[in-house]
Amino acid sequence: MVDAIQLELIKSQKRTFVLDTNVLIHDPNAVMSFDEHKVIIPITVLEELDKLKTGKHTMAADCRQAIRVIDQILGSAPPAEVEQGVPIRRYDESPPLGTLAIMMPPNDPAISFLSPANDNIIINHICSLQHLSQDEKIILVSKDINMRLKARGCGIESQDYHNDQLVSDVELLSKGYQEIAGSFWEQIHHVSTRQEQGQTLHIIPKDNLTFEVYPNKFILDEQGFIGQIKAISETEVTMLDLTHDFLMQQEAWGLQPRDIYQAMALQLLLDPDIHLVNLTGAAGSGKTILALAAAIEMTVASKRYRRIIATRSVQGLDEDIGFLPGTEEEKMEPWLGAITDNLEALHCEDECTHSSIDYILKKVPLHFKSLNYIRGRSFQHSLIIIDECQNLTPHQMKTIITRAGSGSKVICLGNLAQIDTPYLSATSSGLTYLTERFKNFAYGGNIQLRGVPRSLLAEFAEQNL
């Protein structure tokens, strides 16, 4: 009897989610993310995916992936079952959970909008579905704020797609360091210290630390102590003792850090054991110039990497790159002006800046790549710089990071306050997703840079505009 009651309760809690096109573009695997609930895709959404699937740009690839996922779930199901809902079988479990259905226009729709716009057609479909299934809780899922507002105006519950949003507030995002008031060692009741390869390591009981710990996080206190967490076990934390002077005296291709935050970033960039570095911060905080200086240092001086691959995500890049003349690298150069500008800044004190830049461009195998053509490739022994990562979706971020082959290092740069891509916010950005997902990765690190060393004008603009 209890089981029957529980089954009825679970049944009553089930909901029906209608997905908008932008959700499937944002995450092509979105249909797999609704657990035991019913997922409906309007036929209008399939038509939009069909129109957008052609081409080599990122959106087209995401559309094709979404179509493949839908086709895989529906398989050879008969039309009647497709209309009612086909069980969704996931990769990690054998029993199906939830269903997927295609929503056709009803014969007698409860029209709310007369405009033939696709958004209005989808809302009309949902209104009709709500009218025919009054006992069913139907929710529209869309990344489009205006469509969600229109749906609510028609009495339809709507929400954003939150499956890949790991933090509710960007202020909760890991900064890569923990600042301690007073002395850090006053909190520690027991510590053991050892020397290893010329480095001082402190082993501290994990329960002595009152903040979240993860690999390569820095600890700073007001007494001048700086430590970097190198290993974490169930009971202990191993911390590398770093001095303020050591960090500030680091140098990469003639560039020295201007503050302790840039110094911590440079420590991660130059560390051969760190395969992923994620730098966030305001415009002018030094993200690109630090990454470029470290990249040149590690390719020209130490020859740790064979080449530098620079790319970036720019709103309009997918469409506009084809209209520029020249090769892929020539087409990418206008978009990657930040790289060449910072290259000039690194050599601005040389007797002949242009000669120095020409020398570097000849000496360093620096390649400008478009994100459109990065899928399916594998870059070996390369240092990959990805600028403007805040404009990437989590799915796009995964596509790019997985291109790193053996012996490669990836540097991701971005400013979460300057997102230009529609349907993305600071909490849903791929840069936020990457930072949160990789914070426990033993071979990765992130730093949120502070201040705007670019100029007094840039600093005032960042704070007041």
Phi and psi in degrees as a GROMACS rama.xvg file:
@    title "Ramachandran Plot"
@    xaxis  label "Phi"
@    yaxis  label "Psi"
@TYPE xy
-63.9255  -40.754  VAL-2
-62.632  -39.5132  ASP-3
-64.7534  -39.9216  ALA-4
-66.2337  -43.7713  ILE-5
-63.283  -40.0386  GLN-6
-62.5874  -40.5117  LEU-7
-67.685  -35.8103  GLU-8
-66.659  -43.8227  LEU-9
-62.4658  -40.4667  ILE-10
-63.38  -39.9117  LYS-11
-70.4009  -23.5455  SER-12
-85.2341  -12.04  GLN-13
-67.8168  143.303  LYS-14
-127.177  165.696  ARG-15
-114.302  123.758  THR-16
-109.764  126.993  PHE-17
-104.09  121.53  VAL-18
-95.4055  135.007  LEU-19
-84.4981  163.27  ASP-20
-60.4661  -42.1171  THR-21
-64.5676  -23.6861  ASN-22
-68.1509  -42.5468  VAL-23
-72.2488  -27.7375  LEU-24
-74.5691  -40.2515  ILE-25
-63.8597  -42.8715  HIS-26
-141.193  98.6497  ASP-27
-59.1657  -19.7662  PRO-28
-97.9947  18.7216  ASN-29
-59.8929  -32.1301  ALA-30
-63.3302  -17.7405  VAL-31
-88.6506  1.50189  MET-32
-105.427  14.804  SER-33
-115.712  24.244  PHE-34
50.2978  -124.898  ASP-35
-87.3074  2.80228  GLU-36
-84.3002  166.016  HIS-37
-88.3804  134.813  LYS-38
-114.435  130.843  VAL-39
-120.969  134.555  ILE-40
-116.827  115.365  ILE-41
-62.6483  148.172  PRO-42
-61.0672  -28.4519  ILE-43
-63.1777  -36.1607  THR-44
-65.526  -41.2032  VAL-45
-63.2003  -36.9936  LEU-46
-65.3394  -40.2895  GLU-47
-65.4757  -41.863  GLU-48
-61.2027  -37.7616  LEU-49
-65.3058  -37.6884  ASP-50
-70.8998  -30.8414  LYS-51
-95.615  -3.42741  LEU-52
-78.8947  -13.7481  LYS-53
-88.0901  135.252  THR-54
122.438  175.295  GLY-55
-102.189  -4.50574  LYS-56
-73.6135  167.185  HIS-57
-60.1224  -42.9124  THR-58
-61.2901  -39.8232  MET-59
-62.9548  -42.1445  ALA-60
-63.6489  -40.0597  ALA-61
-65.3964  -38.7028  ASP-62
-63.067  -43.7131  CYS-63
-64.2823  -38.675  ARG-64
-64.3512  -43.2151  GLN-65
-61.4177  -41.5952  ALA-66
-63.6613  -40.6512  ILE-67
-63.9476  -40.4151  ARG-68
-63.556  -44.1002  VAL-69
-62.398  -44.5629  ILE-70
-63.8335  -37.7439  ASP-71
-63.9711  -38.6638  GLN-72
-72.3682  -45.3095  ILE-73
-70.9554  -36.0363  LEU-74
54.3291  -128.623  GLY-75
-104.059  25.0066  SER-76
-61.3163  140.664  ALA-77
-68.255  159.159  PRO-78
-53.5983  -39.0629  PRO-79
-62.9442  -39.8516  ALA-80
-71.4974  -36.003  GLU-81
-62.3171  -37.5155  VAL-82
-70.1068  -37.7348  GLU-83
-84.2392  -33.1213  GLN-84
133.173  122.38  GLY-85
-97.2966  132.355  VAL-86
-57.4813  136.604  PRO-87
-92.552  117.073  ILE-88
-100.944  122.529  ARG-89
-93.8435  167.505  ARG-90
-71.7647  -30.3208  TYR-91
-99.6128  7.54119  ASP-92
-151.57  143.981  GLU-93
-81.974  -43.4515  SER-94
-71.1323  138.857  PRO-95
-68.0415  150.559  PRO-96
-139.764  114.724  LEU-97
81.301  172.374  GLY-98
-135.565  158.759  THR-99
-124.309  129.55  LEU-100
-132.028  153.712  ALA-101
-102.09  128.512  ILE-102
-98.3631  115.868  MET-103
-91.0437  156.451  MET-104
-60.8181  129.22  PRO-105
-69.9589  160.327  PRO-106
-70.3997  -31.2454  ASN-107
-129.219  73.0837  ASP-108
-70.5313  146.709  PRO-109
-89.8794  89.1564  ALA-110
-70.2802  131.733  ILE-111
-111.2  -31.9335  SER-112
-123.944  140.082  PHE-113
-94.7476  -17.9468  LEU-114
-65.0001  139.48  SER-115
-80.4966  7.72473  PRO-116
-58.1475  144.752  ALA-117
-59.423  -39.8825  ASN-118
-59.0754  -42.2551  ASP-119
-68.0072  -36.5523  ASN-120
-62.5836  -43.0337  ILE-121
-63.6168  -43.3025  ILE-122
-63.9682  -39.6588  ILE-123
-61.1154  -40.3687  ASN-124
-60.9961  -43.5667  HIS-125
-67.6631  -39.012  ILE-126
-58.9631  -42.4646  CYS-127
-65.4662  -42.1773  SER-128
-63.6312  -39.9489  LEU-129
-64.5557  -38.1526  GLN-130
-66.853  -36.5762  HIS-131
-83.0646  -25.4757  LEU-132
-125.81  72.7099  SER-133
-70.2223  -23.5438  GLN-134
-83.2128  -7.30977  ASP-135
-96.6364  133.956  GLU-136
-86.9226  112.764  LYS-137
-110.712  131.155  ILE-138
-129.013  128.268  ILE-139
-84.9929  131.254  LEU-140
-112.336  117.309  VAL-141
-147.813  146.057  SER-142
-86.298  -8.04308  LYS-143
-88.3293  111.668  ASP-144
-61.8453  -41.9035  ILE-145
-65.1444  -37.4311  ASN-146
-66.9489  -38.2809  MET-147
-63.942  -37.4947  ARG-148
-66.6723  -43.2872  LEU-149
-62.6688  -39.6518  LYS-150
-63.8428  -42.9335  ALA-151
-63.8867  -34.4691  ARG-152
-64.2103  -23.6354  GLY-153
-95.6091  8.69124  CYS-154
82.6117  18.8886  GLY-155
-104.354  130.361  ILE-156
-71.9735  136.125  GLU-157
-140.063  154.886  SER-158
-154.435  161.665  GLN-159
-77.5267  165.476  ASP-160
-88.595  113.232  TYR-161
-109.591  5.09203  HIS-162
-60.989  -35.0011  ASN-163
-103.224  16.2661  ASP-164
-95.5521  105.171  GLN-165
-87.6404  -15.8159  LEU-166
-130.571  142.435  VAL-167
-84.4379  -21.4053  SER-168
-138.735  128.891  ASP-169
-63.1504  -20.476  VAL-170
-67.2727  -20.6068  GLU-171
-83.3173  -5.69028  LEU-172
-68.2156  142.396  LEU-173
-59.6082  133.785  SER-174
-92.7034  -15.6658  LYS-175
93.0451  -2.9466  GLY-176
-152.211  158.855  TYR-177
-125.978  120.407  GLN-178
-94.9531  126.367  GLU-179
-107.783  129.916  ILE-180
-74.2235  135.693  ALA-181
75.3398  -141.02  GLY-182
-102.42  131.488  SER-183
-63.8769  -37.8691  PHE-184
-72.2746  -14.7093  TRP-185
-67.873  -22.167  GLU-186
-85.1295  -16.8475  GLN-187
-93.2581  123.602  ILE-188
-91.0691  -23.6303  HIS-189
-150.828  138.419  HIS-190
-151.278  142.396  VAL-191
-121.802  142.234  SER-192
-123.926  141.752  THR-193
-142.503  156.256  ARG-194
-101.519  134.612  GLN-195
-145.428  113.975  GLU-196
53.6049  44.0888  GLN-197
77.6374  6.69331  GLY-198
-112.979  148.828  GLN-199
-99.4358  120.921  THR-200
-115.704  133.57  LEU-201
-107.652  131.132  HIS-202
-105.392  116.78  ILE-203
-120.409  135.939  ILE-204
-58.2823  134.886  PRO-205
-63.3234  -33.6819  LYS-206
-74.2401  -6.06756  ASP-207
-77.7612  -18.5953  ASN-208
-95.6856  127.21  LEU-209
-95.8417  3.03922  THR-210
-120.623  168.154  PHE-211
-68.9102  134.334  GLU-212
-116.593  142.59  VAL-213
-156.619  160.979  TYR-214
-57.8719  140.44  PRO-215
65.9165  19.0456  ASN-216
-81.5187  141.069  LYS-217
-97.3616  148.32  PHE-218
-118.769  125.933  ILE-219
-126.069  137.557  LEU-220
-125.267  175.74  ASP-221
-78.3338  -7.49821  GLU-222
-92.7366  0.782125  GLN-223
98.3597  1.01431  GLY-224
-76.4771  137.746  PHE-225
-134.183  124.507  ILE-226
-127.763  153.91  GLY-227
-125.107  121.813  GLN-228
-69.8559  123.21  ILE-229
-107.121  -28.5714  LYS-230
-153.306  148.401  ALA-231
-134.451  127.201  ILE-232
-114.606  -174.408  SER-233
-65.6435  -27.833  GLU-234
-120.537  -18.3662  THR-235
-131.479  156.395  GLU-236
-125.382  127.471  VAL-237
-99.6474  124.839  THR-238
-123.512  132.104  MET-239
-84.7902  127.583  LEU-240
-83.0141  118.117  ASP-241
-118.679  141.722  LEU-242
-97.3464  153.828  THR-243
-60.3566  -43.3159  HIS-244
-64.3346  -41.0336  ASP-245
-60.1101  -45.7152  PHE-246
-66.2361  -42.5389  LEU-247
-73.0598  -20.087  MET-248
-92.2363  1.70106  GLN-249
-62.1755  152.695  GLN-250
-144.72  136.396  GLU-251
-132.654  111.129  ALA-252
52.3741  42.7391  TRP-253
84.8753  -4.61168  GLY-254
-96.4243  129.316  LEU-255
-114.347  147.599  GLN-256
-65.5806  147.663  PRO-257
-94.0253  -21.6675  ARG-258
-145.963  174.758  ASP-259
-67.5978  -26.7544  ILE-260
-71.6406  -40.993  TYR-261
-65.8946  -34.1392  GLN-262
-65.286  -41.0308  ALA-263
-65.8635  -38.8282  MET-264
-63.0949  -42.1358  ALA-265
-66.4823  -34.0612  LEU-266
-59.4545  -41.9436  GLN-267
-71.2616  -40.8371  LEU-268
-63.9526  -37.3549  LEU-269
-91.0147  -4.34593  LEU-270
-77.4907  118.21  ASP-271
-67.7097  -18.1249  PRO-272
-87.6927  -5.09581  ASP-273
-98.7582  118.927  ILE-274
-98.1739  -15.2413  HIS-275
-138.936  123.558  LEU-276
-122.424  131.725  VAL-277
-121.627  111.774  ASN-278
-111.623  122.932  LEU-279
-118.641  165.252  THR-280
152.802  169.221  GLY-281
-67.4661  162.554  ALA-282
-60.0053  130.14  ALA-283
89.9367  5.32617  GLY-284
-80.7231  -6.67948  SER-285
103.584  14.3326  GLY-286
-60.4694  -53.5257  LYS-287
-69.872  -42.9988  THR-288
-68.0658  -34.9318  ILE-289
-64.804  -46.6612  LEU-290
-62.8158  -42.8037  ALA-291
-68.5883  -42.229  LEU-292
-62.7423  -44.827  ALA-293
-64.2726  -38.0554  ALA-294
-64.3708  -45.045  ALA-295
-65.97  -40.7512  ILE-296
-58.383  -40.953  GLU-297
-85.257  -11.4304  MET-298
-102.645  -39.0355  THR-299
-88.7644  -50.4907  VAL-300
-78.3026  -60.761  ALA-301
-87.8362  -15.3077  SER-302
53.9404  37.6098  LYS-303
-74.2943  -28.9867  ARG-304
-125.497  151.582  TYR-305
-81.8248  -31.5338  ARG-306
-155.023  162.911  ARG-307
-112.272  128.21  ILE-308
-113.344  119.66  ILE-309
-112.463  132.7  ALA-310
-149.067  167.083  THR-311
-155.539  159.752  ARG-312
-103.667  124.262  SER-313
-131.893  136.309  VAL-314
-60.2143  124.321  GLN-315
96.079  -10.2561  GLY-316
-60.8364  -42.7164  LEU-317
-59.1637  -36.9377  ASP-318
-88.2674  -38.6746  GLU-319
-80.6898  -23.5506  ASP-320
-60.6334  -32.7162  ILE-321
-69.4397  -19.2021  GLY-322
-90.7256  -6.49857  PHE-323
-90.2674  142.607  LEU-324
-76.4038  161.175  PRO-325
100.896  -172.701  GLY-326
-76.0149  178.204  THR-327
-59.1304  -43.6713  GLU-328
-67.0945  -39.9741  GLU-329
-65.567  -35.6964  GLU-330
-68.6078  -32.6991  LYS-331
-80.8354  -20.553  MET-332
-57.7266  -42.7357  GLU-333
-61.0027  -32.7866  PRO-334
-78.0675  -23.5986  TRP-335
-105.474  33.2875  LEU-336
-59.9177  -29.0238  GLY-337
-61.1061  -33.8069  ALA-338
-68.7455  -49.2936  ILE-339
-69.0156  -34.2803  THR-340
-61.8447  -43.3258  ASP-341
-72.1983  -27.5187  ASN-342
-65.5996  -38.9898  LEU-343
-64.591  -41.1411  GLU-344
-63.247  -34.2606  ALA-345
-68.3805  -22.4259  LEU-346
-121.694  21.4669  HIS-347
-66.7205  -22.442  CYS-348
-93.9298  0.522363  GLU-349
-69.956  158.738  ASP-350
-63.4096  -37.6341  GLU-351
-133.826  99.8718  CYS-352
-60.7549  -44.2504  THR-353
-63.2414  -38.9512  HIS-354
-65.5232  -38.558  SER-355
-64.4953  -42.8424  SER-356
-66.3604  -42.8033  ILE-357
-61.3496  -38.2701  ASP-358
-63.3552  -44.5342  TYR-359
-64.4694  -44.5276  ILE-360
-64.796  -28.542  LEU-361
-81.7816  -37.175  LYS-362
-77.4561  -40.2651  LYS-363
-93.7473  127.43  VAL-364
-74.7767  78.7327  PRO-365
-96.7021  116.12  LEU-366
-113.854  132.447  HIS-367
-97.3501  121.887  PHE-368
-120.239  145.86  LYS-369
-90.1868  141.389  SER-370
-63.1783  -23.1144  LEU-371
-61.3931  -32.3694  ASN-372
-110.535  13.4912  TYR-373
-88.6476  -17.2685  ILE-374
-65.9946  138.831  ARG-375
82.6554  -5.95903  GLY-376
-93.541  163.656  ARG-377
-137.127  119.862  SER-378
-102.508  113.537  PHE-379
-96.1622  140.875  GLN-380
48.5746  44.5185  HIS-381
-121.742  152.466  SER-382
-107.164  112.802  LEU-383
-103.458  117.877  ILE-384
-104.897  120.351  ILE-385
-114.378  109.679  ILE-386
-93.2065  158.546  ASP-387
57.0014  43.3574  GLU-388
-67.6523  -16.9141  CYS-389
-65.2117  -16.2133  GLN-390
-93.0455  6.50375  ASN-391
-98.3641  146.976  LEU-392
-81.5155  162.135  THR-393
-55.0945  -38.3872  PRO-394
-65.9984  -42.1386  HIS-395
-65.6938  -38.2753  GLN-396
-61.3195  -42.3135  MET-397
-62.222  -41.3267  LYS-398
-59.5755  -40.4348  THR-399
-76.962  -45.4763  ILE-400
-61.3358  -35.3799  ILE-401
-73.9971  -2.74866  THR-402
-79.3405  -15.3694  ARG-403
-70.4886  119.809  ALA-404
-94.8338  -161.866  GLY-405
-62.8146  133.353  SER-406
73.062  17.118  GLY-407
-103.423  158.326  SER-408
-131.094  138.292  LYS-409
-114.673  131.666  VAL-410
-119.41  117.027  ILE-411
-105.733  130.207  CYS-412
-124.17  144.737  LEU-413
-178.671  161.41  GLY-414
-124.984  108.436  ASN-415
-68.606  -9.24177  LEU-416
-87.851  -4.56546  ALA-417
-129.525  69.4405  GLN-418
-97.53  123.499  ILE-419
-107.068  -10.1696  ASP-420
-82.245  130.777  THR-421
-60.4476  147.034  PRO-422
73.1252  5.46743  TYR-423
-112.086  143.639  LEU-424
-128.847  177.018  SER-425
-60.5343  -34.4294  ALA-426
-81.267  -25.0022  THR-427
-101.2  0.0826275  SER-428
-64.3627  147.907  SER-429
-63.6511  -26.914  GLY-430
-67.6079  -41.1149  LEU-431
-64.65  -43.9791  THR-432
-60.8293  -44.1242  TYR-433
-63.4096  -45.6588  LEU-434
-59.5023  -43.7071  THR-435
-74.5227  -39.5959  GLU-436
-68.5683  -34.9852  ARG-437
-100.004  7.84982  PHE-438
-68.9269  -21.182  LYS-439
-99.2156  9.33243  ASN-440
-78.4727  122.088  PHE-441
-64.8116  -21.0937  ALA-442
-112.183  26.3402  TYR-443
-134.624  162.59  GLY-444
-159.042  155.735  GLY-445
-138.474  151.432  ASN-446
-139.652  132.369  ILE-447
-96.7903  108.402  GLN-448
-72.1749  150.228  LEU-449
-125.395  155.022  ARG-450
79.4563  166.24  GLY-451
-130.098  84.4946  VAL-452
-68.633  -9.40071  PRO-453
-55.1078  -50.7743  ARG-454
-171.268  163.251  SER-455
-63.6188  -35.4629  LEU-456
-65.023  -45.4843  LEU-457
-64.4398  -38.3198  ALA-458
-64.817  -43.8587  GLU-459
-65.9293  -39.6987  PHE-460
-63.9877  -42.5434  ALA-461
-61.4513  -35.7623  GLU-462
-85.7439  -26.6579  GLN-463
-117.161  -16.3069  ASN-464
